[in-house]
Amino acid sequence: MLWQCIKMAMKAIASNRLRAFLTMLGIIVGVVALVVLVSFVTSAGDAVTDQVEGLGTDLIRVSIIDDGGRPLQLDELPAFTAHADIGAVAPTNQISATARFGHESGQASVVGTTFSYAGISNLELLSGRFLQTADVTNSTHVAVIAESDAEELFGTSHVVGAELALDGRPFLVVGVIADQESLTSLLMPGYTIYVPYTTAVRMSDNLASAVTTIMVSASGTDMHAAETAIDEMLLNRFRRDADAFEIFNQALMGEALGQITHMLAMLMGGVAFISLLVGGIGIMNIMMVTVTERTKEIGVRKAIGAGRWSIMLQFLIEALVICLIGCLIGVIFSLGIIEVASIVAGDLMDFHLSPGAVSVAMVFSIFIGLGFGLYPANQAAKKKPIEALRY
C-alpha cells in the first residue's frame, strides 16, 4: 500500500508540474538559506581556527603594560625556560620600515626577535639560516625574509647572501622561510622581515632595551600549567602587581572561536528555519486546494473500500515528497552557490558544504512535510463518501 501511495503522489505532482514547483519554491529557498548560511559560517570558522592552530596551540603571548620602573631585560628571559612547563621564550619588537632592493621598494613590518621565535611560531626554513644568538649579541644587520616577499622584492626566492635596505640601512639576507598562509598575511599588504631583536631596538631609536612583548611556548601539552607558571614568575618579577602584564593564551582563542562559530551557525540556522516554516505554510495551502480539487476521487476511493488511514497516507506522502524534492533541489543550488563563492574568494577562503547543515535541512523538510501536510490529509480522510461523490 505504501508503494502504491508513493506512485499516486508522484503521479499527482507530475500532472501539475508548475504548481508543484511553485509549492516547492518556499522549501527550496529555505533550504538554500539554511545550508549556504551555515556552510559559510562553519567554513569561515574552520579557516580562522586553522590559522590559529597554524600559529601554534602551545603559544602564549605576554605584554608588559606597566613595569613600575623595573623594565624586563633581554638577559632575564633565559630564566623563564628553567621552569619545567615552559618550552621556549622569545622577545618581539615590531616596527615599520621601507624595504628597498634596486628599483623595488615597499612598506615592511620588521620583527625584531631571537633564535627561539622560529620554533615558537612554527616557521619553516627553506634556505639559509634563522637568526642566531650571536646576531642578537652583536646587533648585526642580518635579515630573514618570507619566500613570496623575496620573489616580489628580488624577483627570485634564492636571495641568501643578497642585500636589501631597511630605512636606508643595509641588511644581509641570511635565510628564507616558507609563507604563512594566514588570513592576516592575505589581508595585510607589505613585507614581513625578521631581524635580530637588538637591531630592531636600535632601528626604533629606543635606547632603552626593555622587553615589552614576549612569546612563550609550553614544553608539553598542558597549556594551563605553562600559563600558571609564567603568571607566577611575572608576579614575582613585578612585586605581585597583576596589572603590570597581560597573558594571552592561544589555545583559549581557538576554543573561543569554536564557540562563537557554533553560536553563529545556530543563529543563521534559526533565521533560515523561518524561511522553511513559510514554505511549509505554502505547502499546507496548496494541499488544501488539492484536497478540494480531488474530492470526487476521494469519494470514489472510499466507495470501493479505501480506509481513512489509506486516504490520509496518500496526501501525507504527497506533501512529504514535495518537501523532499524541494530539499534536494535546494541542496543542489546550495552546492552551486558555495562553489561559486569559493572561486570568487580564491585563496582568501575555502568554502565547503556543511554535511551537518544538509542533514538538518533534510530532517526539517521531513518534519515540515509531515507537520503541514497532516491537516489537509486529515481533512481529506474525514470526507464522507456520499458527499464526496456528489461534489
N, C-alpha and C positions, 0 to 999 in steps of 0.2 A: 504493500500500500504506500509506503514511504517513497519508493522509486516512482510510482505512478503519480504521486503528488508533485514530485520534483519535475517530472516531464510536463505535467499540466501547467506548472508555474512557468517553466521555460517557454512553453508554447504561448502562454498569455503575454509574457514580456516581449516575445518576438513579434507578436501580432500588433503591438503598439510600441515600436522601437523608439520613436521620437519622444513620446510621453514618458517611456521608461527611462530614457537618457536624462530628460529634464528632471525627473524624480531623483535620479542618482546624483544630480549635479551638487545638491547640498552635501551629500556624503563625500563626493569627490573633493570638494573644496575643503571640507572639514578634515579629511584625511591628509590632504596636501599640507594644510596649515599645521596640523599636528606633527607629521613626520618631518617636514622641512625645518620648522622652528626648533624642534627638539634636536634634530640632527645637527643644525648649525651651532646650537649651544654646546652640545656634547663635543663636537669637533673642535670648537674654539677652546673649550676647557681642556680637552686632551692635548691640544697643541701647546697651550701655556704650561700645563703640568709637565709635559715632556721637556720643555725648555728649562723649567725649574730643576727637574731631575738631572738634566744635562749639565747644569751648573754645579751639581753635587748636592746630594741629600744629606751629606755629612758636613755641611758648611755652616759656619756661624760667623756673622758679621758683627763686629763691635765698634761702636762710635763713641769716642771720648767727647763729651759735651762740655764739661767744666772740670778742669784738672785741679782747681783750687790752688794754683801757683806751684803745683808739683807735677810738671808735664812728664808724660810717659816717654822714655827714651828708647832709641833703637836697640841699644845693648841690653835692655831689660827683657826683650821678647824671648830669648832662648830659655829663660827661667820657666816660662809657661809650659814648654814642651816636656818639662821634667815630670809633670803630672801624668799618671798612667792613662787617664781618659782623654788626654789631648794629644792629637797626632802631630800637627804642624801649625806654625804661626807665620803669617807674612803681613807686613805693613803695606798700605797702599796710599799713594798721594797722586791724585788725578788733576791734571791741568790741561789747558787748551794751548795749542801751538800751531803754527803754519808749517806744514811739511813741504819740502821742495826738492825736486831732483831734475836738473836740467830746466826745461821749459814747463814741466808739470808741477803743479802745486795744489794744495788743498788743506782744509782745516783738519787737524788731527787731535784726537784725545790721547794725551800722553799719560801713561800709567806708570808711576814710579813704584817699584816693588823689589822683592828679593827672590832668591832661587826657589823658595818653598811655594811661591804663588802658582807655579805651573802645575804642581801636583794637587794643590788645593782646588784649583779651578778646572781641573781635567783638560789642560791644554795639551794638544798633540803636536810634538815637534816633528816637522817634515825634513828639515835640513839644518845644519849648523848646530848651535847650542843655545840654551837659555841663559839667562843672567846668572852669574856666579858670585860667590861671596867676595872674591877679590874685586869684582866690578863695583860692588856696593862700598867696600872699604876704601877704594881709591877714587871713587866718584868718576869712573871712566865714561867716556861718551860712546857707549855702545847701545844698540837697539835691536829689538826683536819685533818682527812685523808679520801680520797675517798674510796668507797666500794671495787672496784676492786683492788686498791693498797693494801688495808688491807688484802684481800684474798691472794694476791700474796706474801706479806711480812710476814703475820702472819699465813696464812693457813685458816683463818676464818674472817668473817666480824664483828663478835662480839668481838671487841677489846677495847671497852670503859673500861678504868682502866688499860690497858696494858701499858708497857713502851717500847719505842724504842730509839735508839741513833742516833743523827744527828751530824756528825763530832765528835763523841765521847761524846757528851753532852746528858745526859738522859732527855727524854721528856715523859710526861704522856699524853696518848691519851684520850681526853675528848669528842670527837664526831666523827661520821662517816657521810659523805654526799653521796648523790647519784652521780653516774658517770655522767659527762657531755659528751654526745656522740657527740663530735665535730670533725671536720677534724683535728684540731690542736692536740687534745689529741690522735687521732689514729695514726697520722704521727710522733709525737714526743715521743720517749721512755722515761721511767723513771717515778718516782712517783711525785705527787703534794701534798705538805703538807702545811697546814696553821698554822702559829704560831703568837703570839702577835707581833705587829709592833716593839715595843721597844726591844723585844727579838731578832728579826731578825737584828736590827741595831747593837746590841752587837755582834751577831754572825759574822757580816761582818767586825768587828773590826773598825767600823766607829763611833768614839766617838761623832762626831757632829750629832745631831738628826734632821738635816734639811730634810724636806719633799720635794722630787723631783717629785713624781708621785702621783696623787690623782684621785679617781674615783668619779664621781658626777652623781646623778640621778635626773631627773626632778620630781617636785611634781605633775604635771599633764601631759597632752599630748602635750603641746606646747614646743617642744624641742628648737625652735628658741629663745623663751623667756628665757629659762634656760641658753642657751649658751650666750645670750646677758648679762644676769645677772652675770654669772661667769666671763665673759670677763671684765665687768666694775669693778667688785670687785678686780680682779687681777691687772688691770691697776692702780687702786687707791693704791693697796698694793705695787706695784713696780714702783711708781712715773711715771706713764703714759708710761712706757717702754714696747711697744708692742712686742719687741724681747726677752723679759725675759721669755716668756712662749709660749706654743703651745696648742691649744684646738682641740681635735678630737671628732667629733660628730658621734656616732654610727649610728644614723638614716640616716645621709648623706651617710655613707658607703653602707647601704642597697640600697639606691636609685642609687648610682653609680654602684653597682654590677648589678642591674637590667638593667641599660642602656648598660653596657658592654656585658651582656648576650644577650640582644636583637641585638646589633650590630654584635656579633659573629654569632648568628643564621642567620641573614640576609646574612652575608658573606659566611657562609657554604652553605646556600641555593642557593646563586648565583653561587658558584662553581659547586654544584650538578646540577643546571639548565643547565649548559653547556653539561653535560652528557645526559640530556633529549633531548637537541637540536640535538646532534649527533644521538641519537636513532630515532628522527623524520626524519632526513635525510635518515637513513636506511629504514624507512617505506616508504618514498616517492619513493626511488629507487626500492624497491620490488613491490610497487603498479604500477609503470610504466611498470615493467616486466609483472605483472599480466594483465594489460590492453592490452598489446601486445598479450599475450597468448590467451586472451578471445575476440579477435577482432571479430571472426566469431559469437560468442554468442551475442555480442553487435549488430551485423548486423541483426541476426535473431529477437532479441527483438525489434529492431527499425522497422523491416519489418512488424511485427504483431501489431504495433501501440504504442510501448513504446515511451514516450516522452523524451526530453533532460533532464528534471528535474528528471525523474524516473531513468535514467541511472546514472546521477551524484549522486543521493541519494544512490544508491546501493553501489558504490565504496567509497563514503564518510563514510557510515555506516561500511563498511568492515575495513577501516583504523581506525575508531573510536573504533570498537570492539577489534581490535588488541591492541590498546593503553590501553584500559580499562582492558583487561585481563592481559596484561603485568604489569599494575599498581597494580592489585590485587595480582599477584604473587610476585611483589616487596615488597608490604606491608607485606605479609606473611613471606618472607625471612627476612625482617627488624625486625619483631617481634621476630623471632628466634634468630637473632644476638643480639638483645637487652637483651633477656632472658639469653643467654649465658654470655654476658658481666656482667650482674647483679650477676650471680652465681660466676664468676671469681673474681669480685670486692668484694664480700662478704659484710661485714659491712662497708667497706670504702665508697661505693657509691651505691645508689639505682637508677639504670637506668630505665626509663619508656618511653613508646611510646608516642610521642607528637601528640595529636589529630590535632593540627594546621598544623603540617608537613604533616600528612596524607591527610588532606583537600587540602592543597596547591599542593601536588603531584597529587591528583586526578584532580584538576582544570587544572594544567599544562598538564596532559596527554590528557584531553579533547581538549584543545586548540591545542596541537601538532597534535593530530589525525585529527582534522578539518583543521588545517593550512597546514600540509604537505600532507594531502590526497586530498586537493582541486584541486591542479594542475593535478594529474593523473585522478581524477574524471572528471575534465573539458575536458581533452584530450579524454577520453572515450565518453563523451556526444557529442563531436563535430564530431565524425566519421560519415561519410555518409553511409547509409545502403548498397548501391550497392557495394561500395569499400570494406566495411567490410565483406560482404558475399563472395566477390571474393578472400579474403585474404587466 
